[in-house]
C-alpha cells in the first residue's frame, strides 16, 4: 500500500499573528505503492477541510511559505505513486491566524458629542470626581 507520509508533530498546528510568516510544514517521506515506486507530490490548502486546492509550485516533501496566510488554513500533501497511479494524502496541518486587534482613535470633541448623545438617551451617565 501507498504510505503518503505524516506531518511532523512540531508543524502540525501553528498559531501565528496576522501578517506573520509560519514555520515550514515538514512531512515524512513517501513509501510503497509499487515494487519500484516513483512519486509525484502536490501540497494542497483548504479553508474548511472540505474544498481543497493545489498550491502552485508546492510539489516537494515539505511546504515552505513565501507569504503569510491571511486566514486560518488547513494543509495536506497529495501523493501520486506514478507507476500504479495510486493516490494518497498525508494527515492535515493547520495554521491558525489570529485576528488583528482593532484600535479606535476618537478626537476629544467627537468623544464629548458621543457622551452627550448617549447621556441624553438615558443609556450612559458620566460621573466626574
C-alpha positions as CSV (number, residue, x, y, z in Angstrom):
1,X,0.0,0.0,0.0
2,X,1.0,3.6,-0.5
3,X,2.1,5.4,2.6
4,X,1.9,9.1,1.8
5,X,3.9,10.4,4.8
6,X,2.9,12.0,8.1
7,X,3.2,15.7,9.1
8,X,5.7,16.3,11.8
9,X,4.1,17.0,15.2
10,X,6.0,20.3,15.6
11,X,4.5,21.7,12.4
12,X,1.0,20.1,12.6
13,X,-0.6,23.0,14.5
14,X,0.7,26.6,14.4
15,X,-0.8,29.8,15.7
16,X,0.6,32.9,14.2
17,X,-0.3,36.6,14.4
18,X,-1.7,38.2,11.3
19,X,1.0,39.2,8.7
20,X,3.5,36.7,10.4
21,X,5.3,34.0,8.5
22,X,4.6,30.4,9.6
23,X,7.3,27.8,10.0
24,X,7.6,25.3,7.2
25,X,5.3,22.2,7.4
26,X,7.5,19.1,7.4
27,X,6.2,15.7,6.2
28,X,8.0,12.4,6.3
29,X,8.9,10.6,3.0
30,X,6.5,8.6,0.9
31,X,6.7,4.8,0.9
32,X,5.2,1.9,-1.0
33,X,2.7,1.9,-3.8
34,X,4.5,-0.5,-6.1
35,X,7.7,-2.5,-6.4
36,X,9.7,0.3,-7.9
37,X,7.8,3.4,-6.8
38,X,8.1,6.9,-8.2
39,X,6.2,9.7,-6.5
40,X,4.6,13.0,-7.5
41,X,3.8,15.3,-4.6
42,X,1.5,18.3,-4.5
43,X,0.6,20.4,-1.5
44,X,-3.0,21.5,-1.1
45,X,-4.8,24.1,1.1
46,X,-8.3,24.4,2.3
47,X,-10.2,27.0,4.4
48,X,-12.6,24.3,5.7
49,X,-11.1,20.8,5.2
50,X,-13.8,20.1,2.5
51,X,-12.7,22.0,-0.6
52,X,-9.0,21.5,-1.4
53,X,-6.9,23.4,-4.0
54,X,-3.4,22.8,-5.2
55,X,-0.7,25.3,-4.2
56,X,1.1,26.4,-7.3
57,X,4.8,25.4,-7.2
58,X,4.4,23.5,-3.9
59,X,5.5,20.0,-5.0
60,X,8.2,18.9,-2.6
61,X,8.4,16.8,0.5
62,X,7.9,19.8,2.8
63,X,6.0,23.1,2.5
64,X,7.7,26.4,2.9
65,X,5.9,29.7,2.7
66,X,6.8,32.8,0.6
67,X,4.0,34.9,2.0
68,X,1.9,34.6,5.2
69,X,-1.6,33.1,5.1
70,X,-4.4,35.7,5.6
71,X,-6.8,33.4,7.4
72,X,-6.7,30.1,9.2
73,X,-5.9,27.5,6.6
74,X,-5.5,23.7,6.5
75,X,-2.7,22.0,4.5
76,X,-2.1,18.4,3.3
77,X,0.2,16.7,0.8
78,X,-1.3,14.7,-2.0
79,X,1.0,11.9,-3.2
80,X,0.6,10.1,-6.5
81,X,2.6,6.9,-7.0
82,X,3.1,7.3,-10.7
83,X,3.8,3.6,-11.6
84,X,0.5,2.3,-10.2
85,X,-1.5,5.6,-10.3
86,X,-2.3,5.2,-6.6
87,X,-3.2,8.5,-4.8
88,X,-2.8,9.1,-1.1
89,X,-2.9,12.0,1.3
90,X,-0.9,12.9,4.4
91,X,-2.6,13.9,7.5
92,X,-3.6,17.6,7.9
93,X,-1.8,20.5,9.4
94,X,-3.4,23.8,10.4
95,X,-2.1,27.3,10.6
96,X,-4.4,29.4,12.8
97,X,-4.1,33.1,12.0
98,X,-5.1,35.3,15.0
99,X,-7.2,38.3,14.1
100,X,-5.5,41.7,14.4
101,X,-6.8,43.9,17.2
102,X,-8.7,47.0,16.2
103,X,-7.7,50.3,17.6
104,X,-10.2,53.2,17.5
105,X,-9.0,56.7,17.6
106,X,-11.6,59.3,18.5
107,X,-11.0,63.0,18.8
108,X,-11.8,64.6,22.1
109,X,-14.6,66.8,20.7
110,X,-16.2,63.8,19.0
111,X,-16.0,61.8,22.2
112,X,-17.7,64.6,24.1
113,X,-20.5,64.7,21.5
114,X,-20.9,60.9,21.7
115,X,-21.1,61.0,25.5
116,X,-23.6,63.9,25.4
117,X,-25.8,62.0,22.8
118,X,-25.7,58.8,24.8
119,X,-26.5,60.5,28.1
120,X,-29.5,62.3,26.5
121,X,-30.9,58.9,25.6
122,X,-30.5,57.7,29.2
123,X,-28.0,54.9,28.4
124,X,-24.9,56.5,29.8
125,X,-24.1,58.6,32.8
126,X,-20.9,60.5,33.1
127,X,-19.7,60.8,36.7
128,X,-16.8,63.2,37.4
129,X,-14.9,63.3,40.7
